[in-house]
């Protein structure tokens, strides 16, 4: 596990986030592609999808799985602070665009209708905003400095 991260961001980025991405991957398979697409916005009804739309829906799930695996690969295999910080910065930027695009498509009325958010909206806005704030706090040093990792050398 990435030993350089302070405890809280390490738990969030190496356990919580990969599990939430796994949920995003499983969504189209558990709900059906049609239900998964309709859940992207509030007050939508489930409609039949074209084969192309079904493929795009399953491929979106596949991208969530890929992101989870990349995160695990990076965070569990490196002790270089620069690699971890650059990875976190890339995700921080993606968090911004993810929430902005979701809010743009939903519109003001649906964004502020928090009591009626469904699980997908909570993931797209709520969880992503939480991850954004956690990344921001980490990058600003709120959780303390990165830990120093002493490399173990093998003696032959």
Secondary structure by P-SEA (a helix, b strand, c coil): cccccccaaaaaaccaaaaaaaaaaaccccccaaaaaaaccccccbbbbcaaaaaaaaaaaaaaaaaaaaaaaaaaccccaaaaaaaaaaaaaaaaaaaaaaaaaaccccccccccccaaaaaacaaaaaaaaaaaaaaaccccccbbbbbbbbcc
